[in-house]
Amino acid sequence: MSLLSAFAPTLSSAHATGPAPQAEEAAVPPILIKRYRNRRLYDTGRSAYITLDDLAGDLASGRRVKVVDATSGEDLTRRTMVQVLLTDAHAFKLDFLPEDFLQTVIEIEDRSLMRLFGHYLGLTLSSFSVAQRAMKDNLDLMRRMAPGPSELLGGLGRLLRPRGDAPAAATSAPPGDDEAPE
């Protein structure tokens, strides 16, 4: 993810124009994964069969995928992502979901209400992504502006030195030796 500017956009401006990285991501087509009847996953980008763990690694690295049924072409991306989360290696990631949320998802039967709920979740996730990006940009800016360790120690040394003392390297003779005798 690249830095958009020295100062991150505010949440309100991001909602007005939409977050920029989503537009960049949309330009890169997802890799097509075909799911066969025997539940095997075929990565058309690599021309190889992959496991759910392989797919999890790809997703964690930011790779975008689209999973389709090899026979019907039905989009199975969401279902497959849920299956990835239910594997032993990734099940702990579900622990952050509140039980009330899971209960609500299970209770909603009306498809139009489910679409509204999904839209709301999408907007919430978008806001979170914008806030996360703004925090990262601001931390990067602070790191660039912060002094390095040597500058920090030099400044600390100047602060701790008693007033009137010159640095040791600047004086070579004791005071009064450079004056001519009277």
C-alpha positions as CSV (number, residue, x, y, z in Angstrom):
1,M,0.0,0.0,0.0
2,S,1.6,3.3,-1.0
3,L,1.5,6.6,0.9
4,L,-1.1,8.9,-0.7
5,S,0.3,12.0,0.8
6,A,2.1,13.4,3.8
7,F,-1.2,13.9,5.5
8,A,-3.8,11.2,5.5
9,P,-7.4,12.0,4.3
10,T,-10.1,12.4,6.9
11,L,-12.9,9.9,7.2
12,S,-15.5,12.3,5.9
13,S,-13.5,13.1,2.8
14,A,-12.9,9.5,2.1
15,H,-16.6,8.7,2.2
16,A,-17.3,11.6,-0.2
17,T,-14.8,10.4,-2.8
18,G,-14.4,6.7,-1.8
19,P,-11.1,5.3,-0.6
20,A,-8.4,5.4,-3.3
21,P,-6.8,2.0,-2.7
22,Q,-10.0,0.2,-3.5
23,A,-9.9,1.8,-6.9
24,E,-6.3,0.6,-7.4
25,E,-7.3,-2.9,-6.3
26,A,-10.2,-3.0,-8.6
27,A,-7.8,-2.4,-11.5
28,V,-6.0,-5.7,-10.8
29,P,-8.3,-8.6,-11.7
30,P,-8.5,-11.4,-9.1
31,I,-6.9,-14.7,-9.8
32,L,-9.5,-17.3,-10.9
33,I,-9.7,-20.4,-8.6
34,K,-11.9,-23.2,-9.9
35,R,-13.5,-25.5,-7.4
36,Y,-14.3,-29.0,-8.5
37,R,-17.0,-31.4,-7.3
38,N,-14.4,-33.3,-5.2
39,R,-13.7,-29.9,-3.4
40,R,-10.3,-29.6,-5.0
41,L,-9.2,-26.0,-5.8
42,Y,-7.4,-25.3,-9.0
43,D,-5.4,-22.0,-9.2
44,T,-5.6,-21.0,-12.9
45,G,-2.8,-18.4,-12.3
46,R,-0.3,-21.0,-11.2
47,S,-1.8,-23.9,-13.2
48,A,-1.8,-26.0,-10.1
49,Y,-4.1,-27.5,-7.5
50,I,-4.0,-25.8,-4.1
51,T,-5.2,-26.4,-0.6
52,L,-7.3,-24.2,1.7
53,D,-4.1,-23.4,3.6
54,D,-2.4,-22.3,0.3
55,L,-5.4,-20.1,-0.4
56,A,-5.3,-18.7,3.1
57,G,-1.6,-17.7,2.6
58,D,-2.5,-16.1,-0.7
59,L,-5.3,-14.1,0.8
60,A,-3.2,-13.1,3.8
61,S,-0.5,-11.7,1.5
62,G,-3.1,-9.5,-0.2
63,R,-3.7,-11.6,-3.3
64,R,-7.2,-11.2,-4.6
65,V,-9.1,-14.3,-5.8
66,K,-12.4,-15.3,-7.2
67,V,-13.5,-18.9,-6.6
68,V,-16.0,-20.4,-9.0
69,D,-17.7,-23.7,-9.4
70,A,-15.8,-25.4,-12.3
71,T,-19.1,-26.8,-13.8
72,S,-21.7,-24.1,-13.2
73,G,-19.5,-21.0,-12.9
74,E,-21.3,-20.1,-9.6
75,D,-19.3,-17.6,-7.5
76,L,-18.1,-19.5,-4.4
77,T,-15.6,-16.9,-3.1
78,R,-17.4,-16.0,0.1
79,R,-18.2,-19.6,1.0
80,T,-14.6,-20.7,0.4
81,M,-13.3,-17.8,2.5
82,V,-15.5,-18.9,5.3
83,Q,-14.2,-22.4,4.9
84,V,-10.6,-21.0,5.2
85,L,-11.6,-19.3,8.5
86,L,-13.0,-22.6,9.8
87,T,-9.8,-24.5,9.3
88,D,-7.9,-25.3,12.5
89,A,-5.0,-22.9,11.5
90,H,-7.4,-20.0,11.2
91,A,-10.3,-20.7,13.5
92,F,-8.9,-18.4,16.2
93,K,-9.6,-15.4,13.9
94,L,-13.3,-15.9,14.4
95,D,-12.9,-15.3,18.2
96,F,-13.1,-11.5,17.6
97,L,-16.6,-11.7,16.3
98,P,-19.1,-10.9,19.0
99,E,-21.8,-13.5,19.6
100,D,-24.5,-10.9,19.1
101,F,-23.1,-10.3,15.6
102,L,-23.2,-14.1,14.8
103,Q,-26.7,-14.4,16.2
104,T,-27.9,-11.5,14.1
105,V,-26.4,-13.0,10.9
106,I,-28.1,-16.3,11.7
107,E,-31.5,-14.7,12.5
108,I,-31.8,-12.5,9.4
109,E,-34.0,-14.4,6.9
110,D,-35.2,-11.6,4.7
111,R,-32.8,-11.3,1.7
112,S,-33.4,-7.5,1.3
113,L,-32.6,-7.0,5.0
114,M,-29.5,-9.2,4.6
115,R,-28.4,-7.0,1.6
116,L,-28.9,-3.9,3.8
117,F,-26.9,-5.5,6.6
118,G,-24.1,-6.5,4.2
119,H,-24.0,-2.9,2.8
120,Y,-23.8,-1.5,6.3
121,L,-20.9,-3.9,7.1
122,G,-19.2,-2.9,3.9
123,L,-19.4,0.8,4.8
124,T,-18.1,0.0,8.3
125,L,-15.2,-2.0,6.9
126,S,-14.4,0.8,4.5
127,S,-14.3,3.3,7.3
128,F,-12.1,1.1,9.3
129,S,-9.7,0.7,6.3
130,V,-9.5,4.4,5.8
131,A,-8.9,5.0,9.6
132,Q,-6.2,2.3,9.6
133,R,-4.5,3.8,6.5
134,A,-4.6,7.3,8.1
135,M,-3.0,5.9,11.2
136,K,-0.3,4.2,9.2
137,D,0.4,7.3,7.2
138,N,0.6,9.4,10.3
139,L,2.9,7.0,12.0
140,D,5.1,6.9,8.9
141,L,5.2,10.7,8.9
142,M,6.1,10.8,12.6
143,R,9.0,8.3,11.9
144,R,10.3,10.5,9.1
145,M,10.1,13.6,11.3
146,A,11.6,12.0,14.4
147,P,15.3,12.5,15.1
148,G,17.7,9.6,14.6
149,P,19.4,8.0,17.7
150,S,22.7,9.9,17.2
151,E,20.9,13.3,16.8
152,L,18.8,12.4,19.9
153,L,21.9,11.5,22.0
154,G,23.8,14.6,20.8
155,G,20.9,16.9,21.8
156,L,20.6,15.1,25.1
157,G,24.3,15.7,25.7
158,R,23.9,19.4,25.0
159,L,21.0,19.6,27.4
160,L,22.9,17.9,30.2
161,R,26.1,19.9,29.8
162,P,26.5,22.7,32.4
163,R,26.2,26.2,31.0
164,G,29.4,27.9,30.0
165,D,31.3,24.6,29.4
166,A,32.7,24.2,26.0
167,P,33.0,20.9,24.3
168,A,36.3,19.1,25.2
169,A,37.6,19.0,21.7
170,A,37.2,22.8,21.3
171,T,39.6,23.7,24.1
172,S,43.3,22.5,23.9
173,A,44.9,24.7,26.5
174,P,43.9,25.6,30.0
175,P,42.3,29.1,30.4
176,G,44.9,31.9,30.8
177,D,47.8,30.1,29.1
178,D,47.3,31.8,25.8
179,E,47.6,35.3,27.3
180,A,51.0,37.2,27.1
181,P,52.8,37.8,30.4
182,E,52.7,41.4,31.8
